């Protein structure tokens, strides 16, 4: 069971690195709105955001399921890894929501009516 806990801790670190990768692409996407860039660059950065966000969210769900498996095997719930995974997934979802709102503003603007 110690190997499962170590694998869970390592996977949690990998999930943190995917969050950092997402933050990098998020900053690149945001800065693309302030600097004159080609539309293909914006679409490429949006595609990278989409791929990294889905990968990170699915990996987070796998970590939560693996936390339950470790709990079933050892009787001790790895609360730290589970809570941090939920927080990382929430951060990615919030940044994805911001990207979605900005994409709507960039493509269609604001309409009142």
C-alpha positions in Angstrom: 0.0 0.0 0.0 3.0 2.3 0.5 3.7 2.0 -3.2 0.2 3.2 -4.0 0.5 6.2 -1.7 3.8 7.1 -3.3 2.3 6.7 -6.8 -0.6 9.0 -5.6 1.9 11.6 -4.3 3.9 11.5 -7.5 0.7 11.8 -9.6 -0.4 14.7 -7.5 2.9 16.5 -8.4 2.4 15.7 -12.1 -1.1 17.2 -11.8 0.4 20.4 -10.3 2.7 20.5 -13.3 -0.2 20.3 -15.7 -1.8 23.2 -13.8 1.4 25.2 -14.3 1.4 24.3 -18.0 -2.2 25.5 -18.2 -1.3 28.8 -16.5 1.4 29.3 -19.0 -1.0 28.9 -22.0 -3.5 31.0 -20.1 -1.0 33.9 -19.8 0.0 33.5 -23.5 -3.7 33.6 -24.5 -4.4 36.7 -22.3 -1.3 38.5 -23.6 -2.4 37.7 -27.2 -5.3 40.1 -26.6 -2.9 42.9 -25.8 -0.3 42.4 -28.4 -1.0 42.3 -32.1 -0.7 38.6 -33.2 -2.1 36.6 -36.0 -5.5 35.0 -35.6 -3.9 31.6 -36.2 -1.8 32.1 -33.1 -4.9 32.9 -31.0 -6.7 29.8 -32.3 -3.6 27.7 -31.6 -3.3 29.0 -28.1 -7.0 28.3 -27.6 -6.6 24.8 -28.9 -3.6 24.2 -26.5 -5.7 25.5 -23.6 -8.5 23.2 -24.5 -6.3 20.1 -24.8 -4.4 20.8 -21.5 -7.6 21.7 -19.6 -9.3 18.4 -20.6 -6.2 16.4 -19.9 -5.8 18.0 -16.5 -9.4 17.6 -15.6 -9.5 13.9 -16.6 -6.3 13.3 -14.8 -7.8 15.0 -11.7 -10.8 12.7 -11.9 -8.4 9.7 -12.1 -6.6 11.0 -9.0 -9.8 11.3 -7.1 -10.8 7.7 -8.1 -7.3 6.5 -7.2 -7.6 8.3 -3.8 -10.7 6.2 -3.1 -8.9 3.0 -4.2 -6.1 3.8 -1.8 -8.6 4.5 1.0 -10.3 1.2 0.3 -7.0 -0.6 0.5 -5.5 1.0 3.6 -8.4 2.5 5.5 -6.7 5.9 5.7 -8.1 8.5 3.2 -5.4 10.6 1.5 -7.2 13.9 2.3 -4.3 16.2 1.3 -4.0 14.8 -2.2 -7.8 14.7 -2.7 -8.3 18.3 -1.5 -5.4 19.7 -3.5 -6.7 17.9 -6.6 -10.1 19.4 -6.2 -8.5 22.8 -5.7 -6.4 22.4 -8.9 -9.4 21.2 -10.9 -11.4 24.2 -9.6 -8.6 26.6 -10.6 -8.5 25.1 -14.1 -12.3 25.3 -14.4 -12.3 29.0 -13.3 -9.5 29.9 -15.8 -11.4 28.0 -18.5 -14.5 30.0 -17.7 -12.5 33.2 -18.0 -11.1 32.1 -21.4 -14.7 31.2 -22.5 -16.0 34.7 -21.6 -13.0 36.4 -23.3 -13.5 34.3 -26.4 -17.1 35.3 -26.5 -16.2 39.0 -26.1 -13.4 38.8 -28.7 -15.5 37.0 -31.3 -19.0 38.6 -30.9 -18.6 41.5 -28.6 -21.1 42.8 -26.1 -24.8 43.0 -27.1 -27.5 44.8 -25.1 -31.0 43.9 -25.9 
